[in-house]
């Protein structure tokens, strides 16, 4: 990007103004996914502010879900800042967010998990396990792993044989008349195990955002319990209250 000077307005927080200017460049496509922002020194010159003000502006931009900062390397654009609404299914959500993602199914079979059945309050200990990994279609870098557990039911008993409807778990559940109505979700950080690091081609112990979601039908019936490991270079938690 060519060097230029950007004037800030008086009377308004400079970090917020800097974040807004850079957000406009990201959303307008001037800066695309994976692009590196100007260095702190270049941004100091461009906006005629202190390094501390620039850092606060980048922190604000990061809080908006638009960039990730790697110490000693720089700040990079992530997914154009588009919110990822996984209520419509991960594949569609990532596509809507501008992610060029490829999905690979690692596991689709019936399994037994007595502990999970007790935790979810279901009678049968049998579940359909659906494990998938998502990577960027261009360079293959890791996006996420999702491990779904569906209580085995007459509506879903043929899924392990015929596969997912249109390759989508979201469509499979709705095709079976299983429509999520409410649920719970937990979020924390998990260091990648050797198995997951190998699947994602990432470093052992790399921190990933872990979400665990339980969705239920309107009558309280458990539909899906899914554990997702999300690459923090692409995902952040945003709550409004």
N, C-alpha and C positions, 0 to 999 in steps of 0.2 A: 504494500500500500504506500502511495506517495506521501512524503511528509507534508504536513500542512498544519496550520494553526487553527484551533477551534476556540472561539470566544465563549465564555460562560456568562450567564446573566447574574447580576448582583442580587442579593437578597434571598437567594435560594441555595440550599445545601449543595456544595460543589461535588461531593462524592455521588449524590443522587443524580445530578446533571450529567456527570461523566458516564455513569451507568446507563442513563437514558439515551445518550448519544450513541454509545456502543451497541445498546440493544437495538436501536433503529437500524444500524448497519448490519446486524446479524439477521434481523427479521426481514430486511429488504433484500438480502442475498449478497450484499457487498462482502460479507464474511460468511463463508460456508462451513459446514460441519468439518471438524478436524483442522481448520485454519488456526494458525497461531496469531494471537493479537500482537500489536507492537510491544516492544519491551517497556519496562517501567521507565527507563530513561527517555525513550522516545515519547511515551505518553506524558511525562513531565514537561517536555518541551512543547508538545502539541497543545496541552491545555494550560500551560503556564501556571502550574500548581506544584505543591511539594510532593515528594515521594509518598509520604504518609497519606495524603489526600487521594493519590492514585490507588494506593492499596485499599483504602476504604471503598473507593469506587468499584474496584474489582471484586471486593467482598460482596458488595451490593449486587453486582452483576451475577455472581455465583449464586447468591441467595435466590435470584429469580430463575435459576435453573438453566442459565444460558452458557456458562463456561465452567471449565474445571482448571485449576491451577496446579502445576507440578513444580515443586520447589527446585530451583536451579535450572529449569527448562523454560517455563513460561506458562501462559494461559491459553487454553484452546477452546474452541466453540464445540458445544455438544448438542446435537439434535435440534438445532435452530430454536431451542427454548420451548418447543411445543409440548404441552402437557400430554402425558401418556395415560389414557383412561382405559385400564385393562378390564373394565366392565363390559366392553364390546369384544373382548378376546385379545390376547397378546398380539397375534399376527396382524390383525386389523389396526389395533392401537398403535403399534410401532410403525406400520405403514402410514397411518394418519399423521404421525409425528415426524415423518420424513426419514425414518430409518430404513436403510436398504438392507433388511434383515433376511437371512435364510434360516429355516427351521429344520432340524434333524431330529427324528424320533429315536431315542435311545432304548426305550422300553415300552411295551404295550402288552400287558398280561395280567392274569388274575393272581393275587397274592393274599396271604393271610397275615393279619396284624391285630392280635387280641388287645394289645395295649391301646392302639388307636381307636378301636371300636368302643372300648370302655370310655375313652376320653370324649368321643363324639356322641356317646349315648345311643349307639346303634346296636341292634341285636346280633347281626351276623359279623363275624371277624374277617369276612372276605371282602376285598377291594379290587377294583381295576386300577393298576398302576400305569400312569402315563408320564413318562420322563422325556423331556425335550430340551435340546440345547439350541440357542440362537446365536448366530455369528453375523458379522458384517459381510455382505455379499462381495464387496470389492477386495478387501484385504484379509478377510477371515478372522479379524480380531473378535474377542469374546464380547457378547452382550449379556446373556443370561442363561441360567439353567432353571427349568421349572419341573417340579416333581409333584404331580397331582395324584390324589387318592380319591376314587369315587366309590362309595358304598355299592357293592354288587346288588343289582336289582333286576327284575324281569325286563324293564325298559332298556337296560344296558348290557344284558348278558351276552349279546352277539357282537359287541364292540371289539373284543380281542380277536375275533375271527374276520370281521369285515373291515376293521380299521375305523378311523375317525371320518365323520361325514365332511366331505370337501377338505379333508386334512385339518379340520378345525375342531377342537374340543368344545369351543363355544357353540358351534353349530350342532355338534353331536348332542349336547345336553338339551338344547332347545328343540331339536328334532324328536327327542324322547319325551318332550313335555315337562322337562325339569328346568324351571325358570327361577333363577336366584331372586330372592325377595329381600333378605337382610343377612347380616353376618357379623363377623369380628375379624380384625386384622392386627397382627403384632409385627413390630419392626425392630430389628437390632442389627448388629454387625457380626459377621462371621469370618474367620480367617480360613482361607481355602484349604481343604484337606488335600492329601496327595492325589486321591481319585479325582476330585473336582478340578484341581489344578491341571491334571493331565487332560481332562476333557476340554477344558477351556483354553488350554495352551497358555496358562498364566503361571506366575511364580507361586511356589508352595507358601502358604501363609498370607497371601495377598488379601487385604480386607475387602470384602464384598458386602453390599447391603442385603440383608436377609429379611424377607417378608413371609409371614405365615398367615394364610387367609382361610377362614371357614365360612362358606356360604350355605344358606338354608332357604328352603322354599317357604311360601307364605304360611304353611301349616307347621313350620318348625323342623321339617325333615332335613337332615344333612344331605347336601348335594355334592359338595367338593371340599376337600382339604388340600391346599396346595402350598408347598414351600418353594420360594423363588430365591435364587441368588442373583443379584443384579450388579452389574459392573458400575461402580460409583463414578466412572468417567462419563456415564450416560444418564444416570438416575440420581434423583435427590428427593427427599421427602418434603412436601409442601402442605401445610395445614392452615386452614382458615377457621377462625372462631370469632 
